[in-house]
Amino acid sequence: MKQKNWREKMNQSEPGDPAQILVVDDSPGSLKLLTDILSKPGYLVRPAPSGRLALRSVDVEIPDLILLDVIMPDLDGYEVCRQLKGNPNTVSIPVIFISSLEEPADRVKGFDAGGVDFITKPFQSEEILARIHTHLSLYRLQKQMQAQNVLLEEQIQERKKNEEELKRYHKNLEEMVRERTDELDQFFSLTLDLLCILTRDGKFIRLNPAWESDLGYPLQDILSHKYLDFVHPDDLEQTLEMGKRAVSGRITSFVNRYRHRDGSYRWLEWSSIPSGNRIFASARDITERKNVENSLHYARKKLNLLNHVAFSDIQNYVFSLTGFLDLHQELVTDSKQAYYLENERKAVDKILRSLNFAKMYQDMGIKPPVWHDVSQTFLYAISHLDFLQYNREIQVNGLEIYTDPLLEMVFYILAENVVKYAHSATTVRLSYEISPEGCILVFEDNGVGIETDLKEKIFEQWYGEQKGMGLFLSREILAITGLSIREIGKPGSGARFEILVPHMMFRQVISNDE
């Protein structure tokens, strides 16, 4: 109960609250006089006729101030004050002694007991009120300061706790940053690819050790030069163009030749990405691959020359045979001979178609795959057809595919089939979507579509005479680099061809401004 009252009174710190004053005097007349004096200004007065009753009253409720008579029977004012000051719950209550004693020693004794003031009888009401007002103000100020100190101490402890947590957080963060930095440094140092960081004007900022092992120069020698200083003269123009694309905020990939310390040149395949005022780039030495490609190219060139000569000779023989058949047809009058002659002509036509098919088929895979801008490649393909009557919806901006150079032929075959067979079509759409398997490139029209039982047959080599050869070629061309094609359109609603491009075989080249 004592503790509760004490806490409640400690919270009553507003200056406007009426103060409670405990008046202790064994004289009924003095007790009444003091009660009347203090009640007029609005104080809440609690009279107590003895010291023991005063202590009990304080146990029930803590007053804001005590007026205490010195000379009382049984328990004098000094002893009452000493007991109050010995109790932690009442130690801070201001006690003003009232006495007829005038000796300095009596005053000293009162102050030693814990009193804050000493008023001598007879007293003036104005004096008592003035002194009470002063000590109440000091008491309330003291309580406010105590409360503020408690709050300040709590804030200090909370701040210390937060600072400790912040220190631990910073320590953990620094440790994480250090670990990640060490991991990145280790990756940067141990990777076999050439990694570098450049300024936008081509100055090297950082290189990994692979530069020294691959090109033979000490790293400091390379760092003292610009990127273009090592590029083969014949590759400068292309490299400058790729550099402009990188500076403009686009991801770039290209191949060039880079000078080795021994004076030779190494083929490097580059990928770069801009970030802020820096360009991050990686390069892989593909010299051996290039040498193999060049050897294969030379062998293919010889084979193609041989095939071309053989094809030209056979084609000339077929043309000659066709001419003789035409002459013979003019001389034949017998129906049976005419029947045999017509079959011979059909056989020659099939030979010619087979030659043309073989010529197209042998071109597949001759050249290495390249990155195609899908939108541009499609536009080139349809430029060979009468395609103006179709509404074209091309939604593949920024998409590039790594596949055989004959991708244009694939688009040409798909578009040609629309012209030949989708007579009711008015719109052709080329779009793409990303799936877990890769990129799905979609070519569709709003014609009559393809019957369900024909969706796979149309990719057979000789389906419907010449009809299937084109789609057969399309599938074969795409398969060279792991791409596939299928038709899944709804019959009556148009054809829908889907080309699945695996991951790593496509990219979305988008400028930072887009």
PAMI-984094 format. One line per 5 residues: number of its first residue (from 1); their letters; for each residue x, y, z of C-alpha. Coordinates in steps of 0.1 Angstrom, whole numbers. Each point is the difference from the previous one (the first is absolute). Layout:
PAMI-984094
NUM	A	X/Y/Z ~ ...;
END
This chain:
PAMI-984094
1	MKQKN	0/0/0 ~ 28/24/9 ~ 19/-8/-32 ~ -32/5/-21 ~ -8/34/17;
6	WREKM	36/11/-5 ~ 0/-7/-37 ~ -33/16/-5 ~ 12/32/18 ~ 32/0/-20;
11	NQSEP	-21/1/-32 ~ -20/31/13 ~ 25/25/-11 ~ -22/26/-18 ~ 4/35/16;
16	GDPAQ	-38/6/-2 ~ -9/-30/23 ~ -11/11/35 ~ 27/-10/25 ~ -7/-22/30;
21	ILVVD	15/14/32 ~ 2/-20/32 ~ -2/23/31 ~ 12/-16/32 ~ -5/19/33;
26	DSPGS	-12/-12/34 ~ -17/34/7 ~ -36/0/-14 ~ 1/37/-3 ~ 32/1/-20;
31	LKLLT	-13/-30/-21 ~ -32/18/-9 ~ 18/33/-7 ~ 24/-16/-24 ~ -27/-20/-17;
36	DILSK	-20/32/-6 ~ 30/19/-13 ~ 10/-28/-25 ~ -36/-8/-11 ~ -6/35/-14;
41	PGYLV	25/-2/-29 ~ -14/-34/-9 ~ 24/-24/17 ~ -13/-34/11 ~ 7/0/37;
46	RPAPS	2/-32/21 ~ 3/8/38 ~ 17/-24/24 ~ 0/8/38 ~ 31/-22/8;
51	GRLAL	32/-14/-15 ~ -12/-36/0 ~ -32/9/-18 ~ 20/20/-25 ~ 22/-31/-8;
56	RSVDV	-31/-21/-5 ~ -15/26/-22 ~ 31/0/-22 ~ -2/-38/-2 ~ -34/3/-15;
61	EIPDL	7/28/-25 ~ 31/20/-7 ~ -5/38/4 ~ 18/26/-21 ~ 13/19/31;
66	ILLDV	-1/-3/38 ~ -3/28/26 ~ 14/-15/32 ~ -2/13/35 ~ 32/-6/20;
71	IMPDL	-12/-3/35 ~ -26/-28/4 ~ -5/-26/26 ~ 10/-36/-5 ~ 17/5/-34;
76	DGYEV	15/35/-7 ~ 4/15/-34 ~ 37/-8/-4 ~ -6/-37/5 ~ -30/0/-24;
81	CRQLK	22/17/-26 ~ 29/-24/5 ~ -24/-30/-5 ~ -14/16/-32 ~ 35/5/-14;
86	GNPNT	9/-35/9 ~ -27/-14/-22 ~ 9/-1/-37 ~ -37/6/-9 ~ -2/33/20;
91	VSIPV	36/12/0 ~ -6/27/-26 ~ -31/16/16 ~ 9/35/10 ~ -5/6/38;
96	IFISS	-4/35/14 ~ 4/3/38 ~ -23/23/20 ~ 11/8/35 ~ 1/27/27;
101	LEEPA	37/-9/5 ~ 23/27/-11 ~ 34/-12/8 ~ 24/-6/-29 ~ 7/-35/14;
106	DRVKG	-36/-9/-4 ~ 0/10/-36 ~ 32/-19/-7 ~ -15/-31/17 ~ -30/3/-23;
111	FDAGG	21/3/-31 ~ 21/-30/12 ~ -31/-20/3 ~ -9/7/-37 ~ -21/31/1;
116	VDFIT	1/25/-29 ~ -12/30/20 ~ -7/13/35 ~ -28/24/8 ~ -2/16/34;
121	KPFQS	-33/6/19 ~ -18/23/0 ~ 0/0/-38 ~ -16/21/-28 ~ -23/-18/-24;
126	EEILA	17/18/-30 ~ 33/-13/11 ~ -12/-36/4 ~ -17/1/-34 ~ 30/15/-17;
131	RIHTH	24/-26/15 ~ -24/-29/-8 ~ -4/13/-36 ~ 38/1/-3 ~ 6/-35/13;
136	LSLYR	-29/-15/-19 ~ 15/15/-32 ~ 34/-14/9 ~ -15/-34/9 ~ -20/-2/-32;
141	LQKQM	30/11/-20 ~ 20/-27/17 ~ -26/-26/-8 ~ 0/11/-36 ~ 37/-2/-1;
146	QAQNV	-1/-34/15 ~ -25/-12/-25 ~ 20/15/-28 ~ 31/-16/14 ~ -18/-34/0;
151	LLEEQ	-12/6/-35 ~ 35/12/-11 ~ 16/-31/16 ~ -25/-22/-18 ~ 8/18/-33;
156	IQERK	37/-3/7 ~ -3/-37/7 ~ -22/-4/-31 ~ 25/19/-21 ~ 29/-21/14;
161	KNEEE	-20/-31/-9 ~ -7/13/-35 ~ 36/10/-4 ~ 11/-35/10 ~ -25/-15/-24;
166	LKRYH	12/24/-27 ~ 36/-9/7 ~ -8/-37/-3 ~ -19/7/-32 ~ 28/20/-14;
171	KNLEE	25/-27/10 ~ -22/-27/-16 ~ -4/22/-31 ~ 37/7/-2 ~ 6/-37/3;
176	MVRER	-25/-8/-27 ~ 15/27/-23 ~ 35/-13/7 ~ -11/-36/-8 ~ -18/10/-32;
181	TDELD	30/22/-10 ~ 24/-29/7 ~ -22/-23/-20 ~ -3/25/-29 ~ 38/6/1;
186	QFFSL	6/-37/0 ~ -23/-5/-29 ~ 15/30/-18 ~ 35/-14/5 ~ -6/-37/-7;
191	TLDLL	-24/1/-30 ~ 16/-10/-33 ~ -19/27/-19 ~ 15/34/-5 ~ -19/24/23;
196	CILTR	4/38/1 ~ -15/32/12 ~ 4/30/-23 ~ -10/37/0 ~ -24/11/-27;
201	DGKFI	30/14/-21 ~ 17/-34/0 ~ 26/3/28 ~ 6/-32/20 ~ -8/2/37;
206	RLNPA	4/-36/11 ~ 11/-32/-17 ~ 1/-36/13 ~ 31/-22/-3 ~ -13/-18/-31;
211	WESDL	10/30/-21 ~ 37/-6/9 ~ -2/-37/-7 ~ -19/3/-32 ~ 16/30/-16;
216	GYPLQ	35/-2/15 ~ 2/36/12 ~ 5/10/37 ~ -33/13/13 ~ 16/34/7;
221	DILSH	10/4/-36 ~ -36/-7/-11 ~ -14/24/26 ~ 22/28/-14 ~ -17/-3/-34;
226	KYLDF	-35/4/-13 ~ -22/-28/-12 ~ 2/8/-37 ~ 39/0/1 ~ 0/-38/-3;
231	VHPDD	-27/-4/-26 ~ 9/-13/-35 ~ -2/29/-25 ~ -25/-18/-22 ~ -24/-4/30;
236	LEQTL	3/36/13 ~ -31/13/-18 ~ -23/-28/12 ~ 15/3/36 ~ -6/37/0;
241	EMGKR	-37/-6/-10 ~ -4/-25/28 ~ 15/24/24 ~ -25/27/-9 ~ -28/-25/6;
246	AVSGR	14/-8/34 ~ 4/37/9 ~ -36/6/-11 ~ -12/-25/26 ~ -4/-32/-20;
251	ITSFV	13/-34/7 ~ 24/-10/-28 ~ 17/-32/-12 ~ 26/-1/-28 ~ 32/-17/-11;
256	NRYRH	33/17/-9 ~ 37/-7/-1 ~ 23/11/29 ~ 38/3/-2 ~ 21/-24/19;
261	RDGSY	34/10/14 ~ 18/-22/-26 ~ -17/21/-28 ~ -26/-25/-9 ~ -37/6/4;
266	RWLEW	-25/-20/20 ~ -37/-2/-8 ~ -21/12/30 ~ -38/-3/4 ~ -12/29/20;
271	SSIPS	-31/8/22 ~ -3/34/16 ~ -26/18/21 ~ 0/36/11 ~ -7/11/36;
276	GNRIF	2/36/10 ~ 33/15/-13 ~ 16/-34/-3 ~ -1/-28/-25 ~ 3/-36/12;
281	ASARD	13/-24/-26 ~ 11/-36/-4 ~ 19/-17/-28 ~ 7/-36/-9 ~ 29/-12/-22;
286	ITERK	-16/-18/-29 ~ 31/-1/-22 ~ 0/-38/-2 ~ -37/0/-8 ~ 6/25/-28;
291	NVENS	29/-20/-14 ~ -23/-31/-1 ~ -28/21/-15 ~ 24/13/-27 ~ 12/-35/-8;
296	LHYAR	-36/-12/-3 ~ -9/30/-21 ~ 28/-8/-24 ~ -10/-37/-2 ~ -36/10/-5;
301	KKLNL	10/25/-26 ~ 18/-27/-20 ~ -29/-24/5 ~ -25/26/-11 ~ 20/8/-31;
306	LNHVA	0/-37/-8 ~ -37/-2/6 ~ -7/31/-20 ~ 19/-14/-30 ~ -18/-34/4;
311	FSDIQ	-34/18/4 ~ 6/22/-30 ~ 10/-29/-22 ~ -30/-21/11 ~ -23/30/-4;
316	NYVFS	14/6/-35 ~ -6/-37/-9 ~ -36/3/14 ~ -7/31/-20 ~ 14/-17/-31;
321	LTGFL	-21/-31/7 ~ -31/23/4 ~ 7/16/-33 ~ 3/-34/-18 ~ -32/-11/17;
326	DLHQE	-17/31/-13 ~ 12/-7/-36 ~ -10/-36/3 ~ -35/9/12 ~ -5/20/-32;
331	LVTDS	8/-31/-20 ~ -21/-25/20 ~ -35/-8/-13 ~ -5/-34/16 ~ -20/3/33;
336	KQAYY	20/-27/17 ~ 33/17/-8 ~ -15/33/12 ~ -9/-16/33 ~ 36/-13/5;
341	LENER	14/33/-11 ~ -22/18/26 ~ 13/-23/28 ~ 35/7/-11 ~ -6/37/2;
346	KAVDK	-14/-4/36 ~ 30/-20/9 ~ 23/28/-13 ~ -21/26/20 ~ 5/-21/32;
351	ILRSL	38/-2/-7 ~ 1/38/-4 ~ -20/5/32 ~ 24/-24/18 ~ 29/20/-13;
356	NFAKM	-14/33/12 ~ -8/-16/34 ~ 35/-14/3 ~ 14/34/-9 ~ -20/18/28;
361	YQDMG	7/-29/24 ~ 38/1/-5 ~ 0/37/9 ~ -13/-8/35 ~ 27/1/26;
366	IKPPV	27/12/-24 ~ 5/33/19 ~ 3/2/38 ~ -30/13/20 ~ -4/37/4;
371	WHDVS	-21/24/21 ~ -31/11/-20 ~ -21/30/6 ~ -34/-18/-3 ~ -19/31/-11;
376	QTFLY	24/9/-27 ~ 5/-36/-12 ~ -38/-4/-4 ~ -3/33/-19 ~ 27/-11/-24;
381	AISHL	-17/-34/-5 ~ -34/15/-9 ~ 15/26/-23 ~ 3/-27/-26 ~ -37/-6/0;
386	DFLQY	-32/19/-9 ~ -8/7/36 ~ -16/34/-1 ~ -36/-12/2 ~ 6/-14/35;
391	NREIQ	-2/19/33 ~ 33/-7/17 ~ 4/0/38 ~ 37/-3/9 ~ 5/-2/37;
396	VNGLE	36/-12/4 ~ 19/32/4 ~ 34/-6/17 ~ -2/-38/-3 ~ 31/-17/-15;
401	IYTDP	4/-37/-7 ~ 33/-20/-4 ~ -6/-24/-29 ~ 9/-10/-35 ~ 3/28/-26;
406	LLEMV	-29/-16/-19 ~ -25/13/26 ~ -12/25/-27 ~ -9/-31/-21 ~ -21/-13/28;
411	FYILA	-20/32/2 ~ -3/1/-38 ~ -15/-35/-1 ~ -25/8/28 ~ -10/32/-17;
416	ENVVK	-2/-16/-35 ~ -24/-26/14 ~ -23/28/11 ~ 0/14/-36 ~ -5/-34/-16;
421	YAHSA	-25/-17/23 ~ -15/24/25 ~ -22/18/-26 ~ -24/15/26 ~ 28/13/23;
426	TTVRL	2/38/5 ~ 24/3/30 ~ 34/-16/7 ~ 14/3/35 ~ 36/-6/12;
431	SYEIS	4/1/38 ~ 18/-18/28 ~ -5/-11/36 ~ 24/-13/27 ~ -6/-34/15;
436	PEGCI	19/-24/23 ~ 13/-18/-30 ~ 13/32/-17 ~ -14/25/-25 ~ -30/-9/-21;
441	LVFED	0/18/-33 ~ -36/1/-14 ~ -9/4/-37 ~ -38/0/-6 ~ -26/11/-25;
446	NGVGI	-38/3/1 ~ -7/-23/-30 ~ -17/-34/-1 ~ 26/-18/21 ~ 13/-35/-3;
451	ETDLK	-20/-32/7 ~ 9/-18/32 ~ 11/-32/-18 ~ 23/19/-23 ~ 19/20/27;
456	EKIFE	30/-23/0 ~ -3/-13/-36 ~ 7/35/-14 ~ 36/-3/12 ~ 6/-32/-20;
461	QWYGE	23/3/-29 ~ -23/-8/-29 ~ -34/7/15 ~ -24/12/-27 ~ 27/0/-27;
466	QKGMG	18/33/5 ~ -21/12/29 ~ 19/-17/28 ~ 36/5/-12 ~ 1/36/11;
471	LFLSR	-12/-8/36 ~ 23/-30/1 ~ 29/23/-9 ~ -11/25/27 ~ 1/-27/27;
476	EILAI	33/-13/-12 ~ 16/35/-1 ~ -12/8/36 ~ 11/-34/13 ~ 36/7/-9;
481	TGLSI	3/23/30 ~ -25/-18/23 ~ -31/19/-9 ~ -33/-17/-7 ~ -33/9/-18;
486	REIGK	-36/-12/3 ~ -34/11/-11 ~ -27/3/27 ~ -26/23/-16 ~ -37/-7/3;
491	PGSGA	-16/-12/-33 ~ -22/27/-14 ~ 17/28/20 ~ 34/2/-18 ~ 34/-17/1;
496	RFEIL	23/5/30 ~ 36/-11/-2 ~ 21/-1/32 ~ 38/0/-2 ~ 16/-10/33;
501	VPHMM	33/17/6 ~ 19/-15/30 ~ 16/21/27 ~ 34/15/-9 ~ -11/0/-37;
506	FRQVI	-20/33/3 ~ 5/34/16 ~ -20/32/4 ~ 21/29/-10 ~ -18/30/15;
511	SNDE	15/35/5 ~ -1/16/34 ~ -21/28/-14 ~ -28/-24/-9;
END
